[in-house]
Amino acid sequence: MATDRRDLIAAMSKKTPPACLKLLRQAGGLRVYEAVSTTGRPMVVRHFSQGFDGTDPVAARRFEREKRLASTLSHPQLSALLEAGGDWLGFEYLQPSLATPEQAARFDDNIAVRRLLGTLAEAVAYLHARGVVHGDIKPGHILFRGQEPVLIDFGIAALSADDPLHAVELAGTPAWMAPEQLSGETGPPADIWALSAVGLWLLTGERPFSGDGEDIIRKRRLGAVPEFDWATARRRADPDLVTALARGLGPREDRPAARELAALCLRR
């Protein structure tokens, strides 16, 4: 099946982007549009301009990696690639992210948080088993297909703990990245740190770090620790879940594996 999907994406590589209906956001050389697939399905197009003129080879390599991952990975909690071209990717259209108050409000109790984290941890375990580290798990990258969470955006994903692309620049979102990512390191434990931070954010209503990106990086390099209210977390969640999330924010060697975290959250 994976080979068939790779052949399909290769065959579409010379396609031009479809007619885009609305610009959703823009950052650097990436533009994200609302569009319609050739079969009439709503989709989101990620159109990359930066790097294809040779001025940013790292951006170009990241895009080629994202295209390759999108064409080979298949899991219910990952966004489905519908179409692709030389410098664009078209993914299924999903409902708003966990970062919106309306979505976050759905996960206001211990059982709901357990189910969400367990489902996402299963998807992360699927990635790790294939040597893929997402590297940027945060509420804004958790969207929904109906009631099911979907992990999106593999723009900075790594294929190993010593991925050379992670050594050339700081990659990730400062408030949600694991401590080792501040030094350009990555690996499966980094995704566990971020997933644990998402769980504590849902339980406490607090981000792991406040401020803008540069301020957060400066504070963290000076030794700042996550700003979660652990007393609130203990009131709202059972002791096993709080203990697991605390381990998830601990030293790399002490963090649970994704499959272990999934089993604990889903009580399997």
Buried (B, 14 or more C-beta within 10 A) or exposed (E): EEEEBBEEBEEBEEBEBBEBEEEBEEEEBBBBBBBBBEEEBEBBBBBBBBBBEEEBEBBBBBBEBBBBBBBBBEBEBBBBBBBBBBBBBBBBBBBEBBBBEEBBEEBEEBEEBBBBBBBBBBBBBBBBEEEBBBBBBBBBBBBBBEEEBBBBBBBBBBBEBEBEBBEEEBBBBBBBBBBBBBEBBBBBBBBBBBBBBBBBBBBBEBBBBEBEEEEBBEBBEEEBEBBBEBEBBBEBBEEEBBBBBBBBBBEBEEBBBBBBBBBBBBEE
